[in-house]
Amino acid sequence: MSNNSCSSCGCSSCGTSPNKVEKFIAKLGESKYLFISFIAIALSLFLPLFKMPWGVHFAWISIVLSGIPLFYSGFTNLFVHRKIKSTLLISTAMIASVAIGEVFAAGEIAFIMALGGFLEDITVSKAKDGIKTLMKHMPDGANVLDGNKEVWYRIDDIVPGMNIRLRPGEIIPVDGIVVRGNSAIDQSSITGESLPVDVAVDSNVYSGTVNLEGSIDIVAQKSGKDSSIQKMLDLIQMAEKSKAPIENLADKWAAWLVPIALIIAIFTYIFTKNITRAVTVLVVFCPCALALATPTAVVASIGRATKKGILIKSKHALELLSKIKHMAFDKTGTLTRAKIQVSDIISLNSDINEKEILKLAASLEVYSEHPLGKAIYNHAKNNYVGFYDVFNFKAITGYGVEGYINDTFYSVGKAVNIPEKYNSYLNSGKAVIALNKNDEAIGYITLADTLKPKAASTINELRNLGVESILLTGDNELAAKNIADSLNISNVQSNLLPTEKLEAIQKLKAKHGLVAMVGDGMNDAPALKSADVSIAMADIGSDVSVEAADIALLGDDISKLPFLKRLANKTFSTIRLNLSMAMIINFAAIALSISGILNPVTGALVHNAGSVLVVMNAAMLYKKRI
């Protein structure tokens, strides 16, 4: 166990401020003191071989430097916190070793435990690389414009309304809006997306992202403590302090193993009359590997997810996700773009092609305020079809727009009396708009909310992972069925109000057990809260969607879901393997200790080998292909 453990719980950090003694104890865990202990142990081993028996007492240096943190943790927990921790076993084993004249063994145990803790710290630190990467994207401050001057402000002193100048290569300190210049922004620190995003005046930019090209000025919209990346860090740290149920179970096992070890050591001495074997039992029985099996794996997974632009707020949610077999989806904004777009253009007149139908309709919609009209206009604009001049334009509420183009009367509005052969568009849930010439329909334009590019592949990947997808939407039955058919989802519930989505989730839980819900975090909030695991599609800077769910997919990228599910599965299969390895190593070492094959020194080696093996296996989650 790490020498940097806190006195109250034996873990690497308990979130409390250390006192002077604890700071001194932590200092003894530094590499330079570990090196001194190594030299001392080497001298205590080799000097007696050269007929200098007094050399064995160099081991006392290791006992003091590497042993004090163990004694402090073990006895502080026992007498102050009324808890029995594994460090108490180690301390007892060292005292017993000295009592039977095994000074070298006591020093060796202290050094090996310190070395094991040092290696654990390095490995756990590596597992937190994703979080450390985020922290690197928090600048110390920025240049704030004060008239014609630039004044350096610390990030804590930046407040909304300040004008900030950013040059190429600089990290954006707070969320803001561009008021001057153009650039490309690297948002990979938050979204995991490697492609830069172009920004211009009125574009939103976010803290922790990097200005790549031009010099830009932004107006701060949030203070440093309220910025996107700081909130991410706060939520991640909150997740690290939480515990998954399997973690609590491992802690309970560890707590029970300590008194059991003491009992077995006593009986070993009673039946073998060999104090060395009893001491060895104390050394190898310490449940350090068991205690490390779960938290290291979960921390590595949270770091890996963060690197991919997935914000996990709860370890419990990650554990539940590994067991999820049913996942409910909202439609709008989750599976679709939440943006009405032109889907089909149909000409009813052989003399007029589809491009001309679009040009005529879009010319009338130039001044329209209706969402469908704007969609038609934007489609024409994006496809460079051009526009006609319109005279005597009128917008008629409840119908559409009309006007004269080249002295001919045209109107655009909801299609009526559609020929039967075009009913398939209505049946698919699309809106059908008619272009009329002198009150006679000459073409139709259909519009629909389109699927996100990776929605279909995401649902298919989840199906391959054993997850059934369920569609819950407030849209009408035809629109819902059209989307579901496109995604090959068979379980569809439509025309649902937010409260009805909540009821649907509760019914799914009653029928299937654990259920996850994926939504945009807005009108889905009641259903998200009701689900066992709630996952929100979150635009960067979206406080509502991040706060509404256990997990947020930053960058609004649904294709991250299969990776998240695989990560959860891999995390808890790794934890189960770690727990099994820890138990096998412990019980095997106990048997070898009782039989006399292991002594206190080799027992300490086996003990730490088990701990380091478990930690390294967990840390592989950060690098392993998933």
N, C-alpha and C positions, 0 to 999 in steps of 0.2 A: 504493500500500500504506500502511496506517495507520502513522503515526509512533509509535503506542503499541505497535508490534510488539516482541516479545521478541527479544533478541539471538541466541538459540540456534536459533530456527526461523523467525523472520520472521512469526509469526502473532500474533493479538491477545493471546493468553495461552498460556503453556506450562505453567502450574500450578506453576512454581518461584517462590520468593520473590525479588523483585528486589533487587539491591545498590544502594548509594547512587548510583552512576553511572546505573544503569538507571532509578532513581526520578527523577533529574534529567532524563534523556532523555524519560521519559514526561511530565514536567511541561511540556516544550517543546511537546508536542502539544495543550496546552490552548487553548481558543478565544481567550484574550486574546493569546497569543503569535502565533497565526494572524492575528489582527487587526493586530498590529504589523507582521507580514510583509507584509500586504496594503497598509498605508499606505506602507511602504518601497518596495514594487514600484511603486505608483502614482506616488510621487515620482520614482523612477528613470526612469519612462516619460515623465512630463509636463515635468519641469524642463528636460531637454535641448531640448524643443520650444520653450522660451522663452529660448533662447540661454544656458542654464546647463548646459554639458556635464558639469561636475563632479557634477551631480545623479544621473548614472547609478550612482555608487558607493553610493547608498542601497540598491542591490540586495544589497550585502554583508550588510546586516542580515538580509535574507531567507535568504541563503546560510547564515548562522550559526544563526539561530533555527530555520528549517525544514530546513536541510541537515544539521545535526549528528546528528539521529536517524538519518538515512539513512546517513551515513558510518559511524556507530557500528555499526549493524546489518550493513552490507555488509562492513566490514573485520574486525569481530569474528568473524563467521561464517567468513570466509576464513582468517584466521590462527589463531583459537582453536579453532573447531569443524571446520575443514577442509571447509566447505560453501560452495558458490557459490549465493548468493541473488540475487533480482531487485534488491535494494537496491544490490548491487555494481555492476550495470549503470547504475543511476541515478547513483550516486556517480561512476563513471567518466565518464559523460556530462557531469556538472557540472564535473568537473576539466578535461575536454577543452574545454568551452565557455569556461571562464576562460582556458585556454591559448591559445585562438584569439581572445581579446579580447571574447568574448560574455558580459560580466559580467551584463548584464540577462537574457540567456537562462538563465544558470546560476541566478540568483535566481528567475526565473519558474518554472523546472523545480522548484526546491525548494518554492516556494509552492504550485504546482498539485498536487504530490505530497502536501503536507501537507493541502491542501483536500480532495483525493480521500480521504485516510485519515480525515479528520474526518467526511466524509459517510458513508464506509463504517461508521465506528464508530456513528454515529447510526442507520443502517439496521439493522445487526446487533443493536444494542441494542433496536430495535423488534421484531425477530424473536424476541427473548427475552422478550417481554411475558408469555407464559404462565408462565415460570419466575419472573419478577419478581413476578407476582401471588401466586404461592405464597409467596415470601419475605416479602411484606407480611403474610401470615397467620401469621407467627411473632412473637408478642408478646415484649416484653422480660422480662416476669415476670407474677406474679399475687399476689393477696391470699390468704395461707395462714392458716387459723384456728389460733390458739394460745390455747386456752381460750376466753374471751369476746372476745379481741382479734384483730384482723386485722393480720398482719405481711406486708410486701411482700418477696417473694423473687424474685431473678433466676431466669430459666427454667433456667439451668445448675445452680442449687442445689436445684431441686425434685426430690424423690425419691419413689418409690412409698410409699403409705401416708399421705401428707400430705392434709389436708382443705383444699380450695380453694373459695373463694366467688366466684361469677360473677354479675355483674349484666347487665341487658339491654344489648346492644351490644358486650359484651366478647368477645374471641377466646379460645377454650379453649386453654390453653397446653400441656397434655399429655393423653394418652389416660387416660380414667378412667370411673368408674361413678357415676351420680347417687345420692346418699344423702338429698337433701332437695329438695323443690320440683318444679314442672312447668314446661316451656318448649317452645319450638319452636327447632330448630337449623338454621341454614343450612349445608348440607354442600357447596355448589356449588364451593368452592375445591378439593375433592378429587374429587367424583364428577361434576361438571359438571351435576348435576341442580338446577334452579332451585327446585323445591318444597321448603319446609322440612319437617323431620322432627320429629314430636312426641316428647318424652321425658318420662319420669317416674322415680320411684325404681326402681333396678336397671337402668335403661337405660344402654347404653354411649354414651359421647361421645368425640370424637376431636380431637386437636390441629389447629389451623388452621381449625376450623369456628367459627361465630359464634352465640353465645347471643342470640336475638332478643327474647324476651318476659320471662319471669319470672326472679326471682333463684333460683339453684340452688346447691347445694353438691355437690361431687364429691370422690371419693377417687381420688388419682392411682394409676394402674396401671403407668405407665411413667415413666421420667425423660425430660427434654427431648430428649436425644440419641437416645433409642430410640423417640420418638413417631412416629406415622404420617406426619405431614407432613415431619419431618426425614429420615426414611428415603426418602421420595419425592424430596426435594431431593438427597440423597446419590446415589441411583440415577440421577437425571437428569444430575447433574454427571459421574457415571461414564460415562454414555452420550455426553455431549458430548466427553469426552476420547478415546473410542474412535473408530475410523475405519472407514468403509465401504470395501469393495474399490475402488469407483469413485473414492473420494477418494484412495486410495494411488496409483491409476493417474494421476490428475491431478497429484499431487505429482511422480511420476516424469517426466511430460511437462515440467513446469515446470523440473525440475532439468536436463534435457537441453537445453531451449531457451536457457538462459543461456550455456553455452559456444558454442552454435550462433550466438547473436546476436553474440558477440565475433568469431567467424570471419567472419560476413557483413559486419560493420562494417569489419573489416580489408580484406576484398576490395573493398568499396565504395570505400574510400579509394584502394586500388591502381588500380582501373579508372577512377574518376571524377576522381581527384586533388583531391577536394573533401572537406575535413575536416568541414565542416558537415553534409554528407549522412551521413557515417559516424557522427557524434555523434548525429544524429537517429535513425538505425537503433537505436543503443543505447537511446535513450529509449523508442521505441515497441515494441521487442521484449520489454520486460519482461513476464513471464507473470503479472502480478498478477491480471488478470481470470480467467485459467485456474485459478489457485490458489484464488480466492474462489468459483468457480462451484458447487462441491459443498458445502463446510462451511456456507455461509450458508443454503442451501436446507434442509439436514438440521436445522440448529438451529431454523429457523423452523417446520419440521414438528413437531419434538419439543415446541416451545412450544405450537403449535396443538393437538396431541394432549393435552398436559397440561391445557389449558383445558377439554377435553372429558371429562376424567376417564380418560384413557388414559395409562398409564405405559410409555414405551418405554425399555428398558434397554440396547439395542444398536442402533447405526446399521446394523450388518451385517444384523440381522434386518429392519429397515425396508426395506433394499435387496432382500433376498430376497423379502419379502412382495409387492413390486411384480411379481415374476415368478411368484408362486404361482398354480397352476391347480387344485390339489386340496387340500381342507381336511377333515381328519378331526375328528369331534366325539365326545366322550363324551356319554352321554345324561343320566344323573342329575346334577342340579345345574348342568348346562350348558344343555341344551335344555329340561329340565323343572325344576320348582320344588324337587325333592328333598323333597317333602312329600306324603304320602298324603292324598287328599281324597275325599269322597263324590262319586261320578260319577253314578250312577243309583239311583232308588228305584222298585221294582216291587211293586205289590200283586197278590197271587194271589186275593184275595177281594173281590168287588164291593162288599161292605158296609164295607170298610175302605179309606180313601183313603191316599195316599202320606204325607201329613203324620202320620197316626196310626201308620203303620208306623215312621216315623222316631222318633216320640215314644216308642213302646213299646221299640224297640231301644236308643235312647239312654238311657232310664231304667235299663235293665239294665247299660249300659256306664259308668254314672257312676263306679263304683269300679274299673273295669278298668285294668290296667296295660299291656295289649297295644296296640301302635301303631294297629292297625285299630280297636280299641274306642275309643281316644282320639279318632281321626278322626271316628267316628260321633257321639260325645258333643259334640265341638267344633262339628260341623256343625249339630247341633240347637240348641246354645247360641247360635251366631251367627245362627240363623234364628228365635230366640225361640219355639220350639214348646212349651216347658215340659217338665216331667218328672213322672212318677208316682212314688209311694212304692213301694219294692220290699221285700218281706219274704223271709226265708230265702234271701238271696243267696248264691250259690256261684260261685267261679271254678274251672273245671276245666281243668287244664293239657292243652294239645293239642286241646282242643275249643272252649271258649268260656265263656260265663257263663249262669246260669239263676237264676230266682227267681219269686216270686208277685206279681202285680199285680191288685188287686181280686179276690183269692181265685182267680185263674186262673194256671196254670203256663205260663211263657214261657221260652224259651231262645234264645240267639243264638250261632251258631257257623258253621264252614265248611259251605257248602252241599254236599249230596250228592244223587245221583240227580236232577240238574237236568233238567227237561223239555227235549227237543231244541230247542224253539223259543227257548230262552234260552241255547243254546250259543254264540251269537254274542258274548256278553259274555266268556265264557272264551276264545274264539278271539281276542279283541282284547287278551288279556293282562291283563284286569282281575281283581281278587280279588272273588269272589262270596260274600257272607255271607247266611245264611238266618235269618229271624225265625220261630221255631216257636211254635205255640200247642198245648199238650198233644201235643207231638211231631209236629205236622203243620205243614209250611211254609205260612205265610200271606203271606210277602213276601220279597223279596230286596233287598239293598243292595249295590251294586258300588262298589269303591274303586280308585283308580289314581293314579299320580304324574302330575300334569297339566302340560301344556306351559306354558312361560313365554309371556306374552301376545304378545310380539313375535318369538317363535321362527320362526314360519312366514314372516312378512314378511322376516326377516333372511336365511333360506335362499333365498328368492326373489330378493332383491336381490343376493346373492352370485352366484346363477345368472346374473343379468343382467350381472354383471361378469365372466363367463367362468370362475367358480370352481365346480367340482363338489364337492358335499358328500358326505361318507362318514360313516356312523354306526358307531362302535365302542362296544360296551356289554357289561357283564357280565350284563345281564338276559336272561331266557329269550327264545326265538325269537319267541313270540307277542307279548309285550310290546314287543320291539324292532321287529317288523314293524308293529304298530299305530302306534307313534310315527313310524316312517319313512314310512308311508302318509300320515299326517296332514301331514307336512312335504314330501311328494313327493320323498323321498330313495330312490333305487333301489339304491344300494350299501350293504348292511347286513351287519355281522358281529356275532353275538350270543354269549352264554355265554363271554365272554372274561375270563380272569384278567388282573391287571396285567401279568404277563410276556408273556401272549399278545397284549395290546394293543401291547406293544413290538415283538413279532415282526410283527404286522399292519402297523405303521408302516414297518418295514424292508422288507417285501414291497411296500408301496405306493410307497416311494421307488425300489425296483429297477424297478418297472413304469412309474411316471409321472415320475420325476425328483424335483423339489422338492415337498415335502409339508409343510403346516402342521398343527398339532394344537391343538385347543381343548379345555381340560378345567378341572377345579376345582383342580388343583394338589396334590391329596392322593394318592389311590391311582393317579392318572394320571401321577405324577412320572416313572416310567421312560419312558413313551411320549412325554411332553412333551420330555424331554431328548434323545430319539432323533430327534424331528422337526427339519426344517430351520428352522422358525419355531415357537416354542411360545408359546401365548397362554393365559393363565389367567383364569378368572372369579374375581374377588377381592372379597370383602367388605372394607369399610374395616377396617384394622387387622390384616388377615390376612397375617402374615409368611410363612407356608408357601407360599401360592399366588403371592405376589409374587416370592419368591426362586426358585421352581421354574421360572419362565418368562422368555422374552425380553421379553414384552409382557404387561401386566396391565390388564384392563378393570375399573376400580374401580367399586364400586357394584353389581357382579354384573349388569351390563346388557349382554345379548348384542346388542342393537340397535346398539351402537357398532361392531360388526365391519365392516359395509359402509362406514361412514365411514372407518375405519382403512385398509381396502383401497383406497378411492378416494384417500385422502391419500398412501399409499405410491406408487400409480400416478402421481399428479400430481407428487409430489416428484421422482421420477426421470425423468419426461418433462421437467420444468423443468430438471433438472441436465443432461440431454442437450442441451436447447436452449441453456442457458448455455454449455456447453463448445463447441458449434458457433458461437455468437455470438463467444465469446472468440477462437477460432481464426480466424474470418473477419476480425474487426477487426484482429487482430495481423498477418495476412498482407497485408491491404489496406494497412495503415499502413506496413508494410515496403516494399511496392512504391512507395507514394507518397513515402516517404523517399528511396529510391534514385534516384527520378526527379527529386527536388529540389522537389516540390510542397509537402511538409511541411518545416518547419525545427524546431529543437529546441523552440521555444515552442509552436507549433501541434501538434507531435508529443506534447508533454506533455499538452496538452489532449485530444487524441484518446485517448491512453493512459488517462487518468483517466476520460474519458467512458465508455470501455468497461468499466472496473472498476465504476463507479457504476451503469451500466446493468444489469450482471450481478447486482450485489448487490440492487438495487431489485426486479428481476424475481424473485429468490429470496425476498425479504422479502414479496412479494405473497402467498406461500403462507399467511401468517399471517391475511390478511384475505379472500383469494379464496374465493368460494363453492365448496364441495367436496361 
